[in-house]
Each structure stands twice: as structure tokens, then as C-alpha cells.
Amino acid sequence: VTKFDRDVNGNLLGRFVFQNDTLIEKTVCENDIKGNVIFNSVYDKAGLSYTESREYDALDSLLVYKREKPTYPKLLSYHRFTYDPIHRKISEEYKSMFDNGDLANEGVKSDFLYDSKGRVISYIDSYRISDPFTSGAFSTGKEKYVYEYDNHGNIIHHRREDADSGF
């Protein structure tokens, strides 16, 4: 069961996750003057599990999302978003690294395409991911996600394929 705590304006102050009436996770939030969550701390039974911070543009679209795990091994991950002139998300970049500067994940970059009705019709994930079993080795690739819609705008077909081979 998840319960939410909000202020009188509806801004999220906290989230509480229970299992068999026992609190297993608590999230405490800080909001900007527009009500956007800009920082939160997530606690589990052992204490602080991780923190998250967010930056928004003037139209309240998310520009940067960071997540930091403060315990060993310390890990920082972030997402950076860009938008087109009519404010549709056109790309998202993800990267994670350990506190010593070593990359845990070189990154995933997603590029989005839209149809004339503003619906995502496809996006391509380009990735370079470290291999945890081979020091310094990375695997790379591209995956394409394609969406088809019915006359009511509902997704009726979704497929994932290798962007280079189409398989």
C-alpha cells in the first residue's frame, strides 16, 4: 500500500510504502514555488537509501534529474532532457558513475520522433554500457521502439528492434 502526504495546495510532501502494515519506504519531498518536486530523500529500513534532485524550465518541463546513492558504492546517475520549439521531448540522455569517477554506464541517449498529431511514433536508444566483468570494456548498440495508434489515439502495436539490422 502506498500513501501520499500533500499540503493544502496539493503539493507532494511525502510518500509512504507499507507492506503488511509495516512501513518499508518513506520519501520526503521539497517543492519549488510552482509545486514541482525539486528534491527528495528516500529512506528504507536501513536509513537514507538515495536522494533525487530535479531542475525545470520556465514551462515546468523537466531538464535534469539526478539520483545519488550515498552509501558504498556511491553512485550518481542523471538524466538530461531537451525539447523542440513546440515543447515536445526530442532527446533524453542518461549517465551513471561511481564517486571515484568511474563510469557505471557511459550512457543511453534516446531520440524521439512524432507524427503530425504529436504522438511518439518511434525513438532510438543509443547506448554504451560498461561490462561489470571486464574492466574498461563497454558494449554498444542501438534499439528502436516503434508505436502504432488506432483512430482514437490508443497504442495498438509496440515493437522493439535492433536499430541497425531491423531485427
N, C-alpha and C positions, 0 to 999 in steps of 0.2 A: 504494500500500500504506500502510495506517495501522497504526502500532504504539502500544501503550499501556504506560505505566510505572505500576505500582501499588506501594504499600507492603505490609507484611506483613498488614495488616488489609483489604486490597483497595481502599483509598482511591486515587483517581486523583492521580498526581503529575505526569504529563505525557503528551502525545500528539504523535506524530511522523509526519508525512506525507511519503512518499517517492514520487518519480516516476523510473522507470528507475534505481533505487538511489541517487538523489540526494535529500538532504533538502531539501524545498521549504517546509515549515512546521513550526514547533515551538511547542507550548503548554506552559507551566509553570504548575502549579496550587498553590493554597494551600487547605487544608481546615479546617473547624471541628472541634470535638471529636467531633461526630457523623459526620464523614466527608463532609459536604456541601462541595462546591467553593464557596468564598466569594469567591475572587479568582483570576484567571489572566491571564497575559500571552501574547500570540500574536506570534510572530516569523516573518518571511519572509526572503527573501534580502537585503532592504534593511535589516533590523533590526526594531525594535518596530513592529508593524503596528497593534495595538489592545490594550486591556485590557478585562476584563469583571469586574464585581462582582455579588454576589448576597446578598440578605437572605432569611432563612427565618423562619417562625413556629415555635411550640413543637411543632407536629406535622410539621415539616420540609417544609411546603409553601412553595413559592417566593412571596414577597411582592413583591420588587423585583429587577429585573435591569437593570443599566446596562452600556452599552458605550461606550467612549471611544476615539476615533481621535486620537492625539496629534500627528499631522503635518497640515500645511496641506492643505485647510481642516479645522481641528479640528472634530470632530463628536461630540456626546454624544447617545446615544439611551437611552431607558429604557422598561421595561415595568412596570406595577403591576398586581397580581392581587388579587382579592377572592374570598372563599369563602362559601358558605351555612353554616347551623348544622351540617349533616352533612358538611361539608368538601368539597363539590363546587365547582369553579371556576365562579363566576357572571359574572365580568367580567374583562376584560384591557384595559388602556389602554396605548397606545404613543404616544410623542412623541420627536421628534429636533430638535436645534437646533445651530447653529454656535456657536463660542466667543464671538462678538460678541453673542449673544443672539437673533439672527435665527432664526426657526423654519424648519427644513428640511421638517418635516412636523408640522402642527398636531396631528395625532393620529388614531389609529384606536381606537375603543372597540368591543370585542366583548362581547355579552351572550349567555349560554348558557342553553338550556332543556333539561331532562332528562325522560325518560319514567319510569314507575314502577319500572323495573329499573335506573335510574341511568345510562342511556346518553344521550349527547348526541343530541337529535333535531333541534336546529337552533341556529344562532347568527346574530346580526345584527352585521355590521361597519358602524359609522357612521364616516365618515372626512371629514377636511378636510385636503387635501394642497396644498402650495404649488406653484405653476406656475413652473418654473425659467426660463421665457422671458418672464414678465410679472411685474415687480417688485410684490410685495404682493398678487398675485391668488391666490386659492385655488379649488380645485374641491372640491365636497362631494357626498356621496351615501351610500347605504346598500345593502349587499349582504346577502342572506340565503342561508345554507347549510343545506340540509336533508338529513338522513340517514334511511334506512330499513334495517331489520335483518331477517334471517331468524330462524327458530326457535332457532338456535344462537348468536345474538348477533353474527353476522358482518354487516358492512355489505354490502348488496346493491344499494343505489342511493344516489347522492350527486348533488345538483344545486345549482347556484348561480343565484340570480335577483336581479333588482333588487327590493329590499325594498318600494319604493313601488308599482311597476307590476306586479310578479309575473312580468315577462318573463325 
